[in-house]
Structures are given as C-alpha cells and as structure tokens.
C-alpha cells in the first residue's frame, strides 16, 4: 500500500497510541516516543515495522506517540492510519487478509 | 559484593563497617552505641522563644555551610516548611553544601531540585523522593550519594549517629511561645507528629515553625519545649487542602474489590485471625478496600481487632468508633477523619517513628503485627518488592514503612494488579529491591494468588480453606504473555543513591539513568 496523504489513528489515552502517517519518498522514516520506552521501545519499533511490511508500505513518515499500548493496539492503530491515508478505511477492509 | 537478594553492591560503599544485606534479623542481639546531641543550656528563665524570622532562628542556632537540616513529612504534598527554610538558608544567609535529612520529600519540594543543580544542597537522606528532585538525583546531579531509608531505618540511623542532625525543623500546626507543639488545634492540622519526635530528641538544635500560636502550655505536646531552641510564627506552614485529603474514598473498581475480597479471605484462613488480632493497611485502592471485607469476616466469626497501626485514614477510624478495634496507634494521618480523631477519639494514640518501626530499639509496634496489607510497583519471582523506582529507573516513590511492616509482621500480603497498562507488575527482576523477598509472604493479584514457598504453613492454611493459589512464576509468565517481555532498564555506572535496608545494611543501589537509544 502507498501512503497518499496525512492520516491519524488512535488517541493519547493511557494504554493507547496515536499513529500519524505522512507521504514521503525513500523508505520508512519512523519516530517513536513512549511512556514505556526503556523496557518496550525496541518491541514497539519491531511491531510497527512488521505491520508496515505486512501492509507492503515501503515509504512514508510514521510518528508513534505511545502511552503504553499493547502490541495488538499498536498494530490496529498503524493499520487504520495507513488505510485512512489512502481512503480505504470505509469499506472493503481485507479482514483475514493482510488485516489479521 | 553480592548481597542476600542478589544485588551487586560496589566495594567503595562498604567502608566504616558498612555491610551488605544479609537477610532478615541479621543484626538481632547486637549492641548499638547511641549518639547524643550537643545542646545549648537555657538556664536563665525565658518568657518566650519566639524569633522574628526563619533567618533569625538559623542565626541563633549557628547555621553554617555543610550542615544537616532535618524535616518531617506530615504536611505531605501541602508542605511549605522545607522550601521556606532552605530558601532562607541559601538565599538570605548564603549557605551552601547543605544536606537535607527528611522523613520524606515530595513534589511539593521541586524547588530543592534547583538548589541541587546549583550545588547548594549536596546531600539528600529521605524515604520518599519524587518529582523534579527524583529526576535530578537520578540524572546524577547531586554532589554526594543520596541515602534512602525506610521509616524505621531512619530513627535507627539517627539514634546510631549515622546521620547527625545539626538543626531539626518541626512544622507544627500549633505551638506555644516556648515550643510545645501539636499536630492539631490550628488551621493547617496534620494530626500525628510521629516522624518529628526522634529528630527533636537527637538534633543539636530544634526550631519550631508554626502558623498558629496558642496559649502556654500546649498539651499534650508531641514535640516538647525542653528540646526546642526557637519558635518562628509564619503566615502558613502548608496548604491544608494538600495536607490531609478529604476522606480517601473506598474504591468502587470491581477489580480492586475482587482483590480486596481475596486479601480478606487469605487473612481469615490463617490461625492469626482471632480475637485481638493486629492489622495495618496501606492507603492504595485494594489495600484500603480490604478493610470492608475484613469487617465482614470479623462479624461472622464474632471477633474484634485488638489494635491497628500505621498511617491512619477514615476506614480505621470508623472501625475504632464502632468498637471493632481496641486501639489505634498512629504515626501519620492521611485524611481529615484521622486528623480530627487522633487524641480526641478514646483509644486513638500518637506514636513516634521509632516506636512504630525502628528495628534497633527494644520492640517496635511492627514486631507485634499480625497482618500487613501493602501495595507494590513491582514484585519479582523472588518476592522482592520495588516501591521506589519507576520502570524508567527514575526515583519516584518511597519505601516508607513497607520494609518495616513486612519484616515485623507474621503475614505480609502484597496486593497489586498483574499489569498496569503495559507494565508487568509481577516480573523477573524488580528494578530496585526496596523490601526483600524473605519478608513478603503472599501476593494477591487480579489473576491469582501466590504464596512464598518459605511459608509452607500459609500454603497449608490456604489449601485447607479451599483458596486457589499458583506459583509466582506462572503469574509472571501470564503477565509477560499479555504485555511482552520487557528489556532490562539501562543505567550508567555511577551510583546516585544507596538504598539502606532497615537494619542499616545495603539492600540495593540506584544508578544514574541512561538516556534511551535504539542502538546497543
């Protein structure tokens, strides 16, 4: 998938994360801040990169402001932001396909 | 050198007879030479000890560079006294190289972080350290190594002369003109003054700071005029709204209530739950709610609580007033109901921190305690508890009476949710050991109960009562399956604080925090 315009998913509530995606060239530019950075920073990065790879997103600026979200929440927020960025979040989401 | 809880203690800290933690009751039977203060004689009768300003009191007490000032924390997050005194000493008198030895410090004392950064305050000895002060100490900006002690460890260290107090400052809700001080009867009431009592007896000089001058004699006095050099009357010693909260509300959170009910079940399953039993609880949600369920079991079995101690709050006072507790003995008050009850409700007494929890005296109250219910930031599979450092390694808590009551009591129950957000409360290794696992007996979480294998007797009690329990390892795995396995927190080498066990040995050290990077 391609990030076509700026899009946001998630909130800054505790145990959630706010994910912002913006179009960019030349690969993924990832910026993470987290309330649990010391113990989970690497896992958050791995989860976000895995999710982007699964969605076949190869370029874009991705900003994650994490408030202690679990992995499943992080995945869902990244997926939603990417789908919104190309106006595909309203219908026809591939449940069981790349969204699993 | 590794200590009994597996923590590596650097050799440079083991000077002048300082030892690493060896296990519970290691110092039992040893003798201690108590220190004595050098105090001034006031033989000529004085009509009044009132001086105009804090600066005048400091001058009268010979304040100079390098001194140690002590404070108590009954005014909690409403306290104005620490900042007022340090401001006068540093900004009006130009003093430097000062050490603050307080029973606890909090976010009310953010100003002190500036004095640490400026090098004016070079030493901190406390139980609690939070807010900006916790941050700057964790960043290694304090000139000397901070010392963290429990509420019982502090009077032990003062009596043994390990901390010598040059001037003790007592924030007193009421005082008379010669320094008889009480925690009630004024406009900034805090109830008990228990933490100030040892300071007043062992400091060279004592200054009372009050915002409510009352007629002589202010009796019964918590801090006595015979120990007081000077009295300063100020506009306000603290913000009453932050000193004592309106009654701490019992949690309505069903998860807290379920854990609280399980705590009460565990208590009722032991042989110590009989008429006249003794009890202490923290003021966290589930710990406090345990009172409710305990009352039900007491009524069912027709028994009463003999006595309760601790930081006191409304549920205890209510049980006392209903005649369900014989006596309440009180070192600190958390809410207005407790403040308004101490020394007013029959059988609600005040005690000093030493009487409460000092392991080196001849028998503190904690030693007679049957049950204590406590919270934890983290607890590891060795039952070691952390209540001091956050998951980022920054100082933001307090051992308080946790290690003292855990060590003294017959049954120590930790009650905590298995995870908080993404933080696993039950974990492989706590960041800092504040209460050693050999003092912790039962863990109650929202996903199950675990009993310390050291307490086979309690395991039998639970089995007999049909209370399910699991291993603490399985609780840890459950937590990690939900939130993921955490990376260990990274630290620099520099030791910024020493955590003393209550007996004075070294339980753990806190190192300078390392800014997080993805590379390693």
Boltz contact constraints between the chains, C-beta under 6 A:
constraints:
  - contact:
      token1: [A, 14]
      token2: [B, 421]
      max_distance: 6.0
  - contact:
      token1: [A, 15]
      token2: [B, 421]
      max_distance: 6.0
  - contact:
      token1: [A, 36]
      token2: [B, 422]
      max_distance: 6.0
  - contact:
      token1: [A, 37]
      token2: [B, 516]
      max_distance: 6.0
  - contact:
      token1: [A, 38]
      token2: [B, 392]
      max_distance: 6.0
  - contact:
      token1: [A, 38]
      token2: [B, 489]
      max_distance: 6.0
  - contact:
      token1: [A, 38]
      token2: [B, 516]
      max_distance: 6.0
  - contact:
      token1: [A, 39]
      token2: [B, 391]
      max_distance: 6.0
  - contact:
      token1: [A, 39]
      token2: [B, 486]
      max_distance: 6.0
  - contact:
      token1: [A, 39]
      token2: [B, 487]
      max_distance: 6.0
  - contact:
      token1: [A, 41]
      token2: [B, 516]
      max_distance: 6.0
  - contact:
      token1: [A, 43]
      token2: [B, 484]
      max_distance: 6.0
  - contact:
      token1: [A, 68]
      token2: [B, 421]
      max_distance: 6.0
  - contact:
      token1: [A, 68]
      token2: [B, 422]
      max_distance: 6.0
